[in-house]
Amino acid sequence: MTSWIDSYEAAISSSGLLRELRGFDPRVVGTLPLGISTPTSDIDVVCQVRDAAAFAELVWRQYGACDGFALYQWRSSRRPVVARFEWGGWPFELFGDPRPVDQQEGWQHFEIERRLLALDDGRLRKAVVGHRGRGMKTEPAFAAVLGIAGDPYYGLLALGRESDAQLRSRLDRL
């Protein structure tokens, strides 16, 4: 599909993606709903996929003719399925993992980032957007701003266990 759709929400709606994937608990995550996107951000959707073949067949049937379509399965132990395509000028990436969405790292990262931004007075958002604008991925950008040492992905997951008061205390030190 080559037309241009102004907002990512309109692209999601016109694609019918959430309706088509309703049996897989699709949830939109990432920089667009967080309001920290860059011009190269894609629309990320995480799903629970217990039957990889059924998911792949549905995605292929619905979106296989789209520009940039790719579908593959990781070799890791859970063997998640990933699909990429463009709709209305927007790049989409679907991630299908057999675990419930609430247990997936992509969802958990999104949730802690959303919590942090909701508690933020604007300094965190500005600093993260600055790092993102220089090409840094989302989780490393949050980790850099928050001074999280080591693996930024695990570091953010650990923050998810902190209370709002603890998170506010971190943000106050920015």
N, C-alpha and C positions, 0 to 999 in steps of 0.2 A: 504494500500500500504506500503510495507516494504523496498523498495529500498532507497538508500541514494542519495540525490541530494545536490551538494556542496553549491550552493547559494540560498538564499531565492527567488531571482528573477527567477531563473530557476525552482524552485518549483512552483511558481505562474504560470509561463508560461506553464509548463507541465501539471498542473492541469486543465488548461482551465478556471479557475475561473472567470477571468475578462470578458471573452467572454460569459460564461454561465450566469453570473449575469448582463450583460450589461443593461438590462431593469430596474435595481435597482440602477444605478449610483454607482457602487462599487469603493471605493478608499482605497488604502493601506495606513495605518497610523502606528504610533508606533515607537518603538525603532530601528527596523531594518533599515527603510529608513532614520532615523535620524543619524544612525551610532553610537548609544549608547547602543547597545544590550548587553545582557549577554548570556551565554550558554543556559539559560532556556527561552529566549525570543520566543514569538510566532509571527506568521504572522497575523496581525490584519487588518481586512477589514470592513469598515463601509459602509452601504447601506441605501438607502431610500426604505422603505417597506410599501407601502400603503395596500397591500393585504397579510397579514401574512400567510394565508393558501397557496397561490400560491408560495410565497417564500419558505415556509417550504417544499412543495411538490417538488419543483425544487432541493433544496439542498439535500433532502432525496434521490431523484432519482439519482443525480449525485455523491454524496459523502457518502451515507448511508452505503456502504460496506467498507469504509475506517476504519483503526484502530482508536480507541478512539472516534468514532462518538457519538455525543450527540446533541440533539436538544431540546430546551425548550423556553418557553415564560415567560417573567417577569410579575409580577402582578401589576406593577406600571401603572399609568394612560395611558401612551402611549403604553404599552404592547409590548416592543421590543422583537424581536425574536433573539435568540443566537444559533449559531451552532459551534461545535468544532469537529475537526477531524485531522488526520495526513495524509500528502501526501509527499512522497519522503523523509521521515525522519523528516519532519518539521511539528510542530503543527500549525494549523490554528484556528483562531477564527473569525467568521462572526457576525457582530452586525447589525441587521436590525431594524431601527426606522422609524416611519411614517413621520418624518420631513425631509425636504430636507437636504442633507448631510452637506451643508454649515452652517446649523443652529444647528447641533448636537455638543454637548460638546466634544466628542471624536475628531472630525475634528478640532474644534476650538483650543483645547489643542495642537494638532499636529501642527497647523499653527503657534501658538505663539512660541512653542518650536523650530520649524524650523527657524522662524525669529530670535530668540535669538541666536541660534547656528550660523546663517549666519553673525550676527553682532559680534560674539565672536572672541577673539584673541587666544582662546584655553584654557583659564583658566576655563570658565564655563563648557565646554565639559569635561575636566579632572575631575573637582569636581563632576559633575553629574555622570559620569561613576564610580567614586570612591564610591559614595553612592549606585548606582545601584549594583555594585559588592558586596556590603555588604547586599544586599537583599531588598533595598528600592524600592518602586514603582516609576515610572517615575515622575509623577506630584509632589509627596512629595519630591523627590530628587531635582527637580528644585526649589521648594519653599524653601527648606532648604538652598540651596546654595545662593539663591537670598534674603534670610532673609524675606520671606513673612510669616507674622503671620496669624493664623487662618486656615481656611479650604484651603488646597493647591489647590484644584480643582477650587474653586471660585476665589482664588487669581490669578491663572494663567489666567483665563478668563478676569479679570480686567486688567491684563497687556496687553492683546490684544488691548485695546483701546488706549494704549500709542503710541506716535510717535517713530520712529527709534532713534531720538535724545534722547528722554527720556530713551529708553531702553539702548542705549549706555552709558548714564550717570550711570545707574544702574550697568552695566557690568564693568565700570571703577572703581567702588568701591569694586570690588571683590579682 
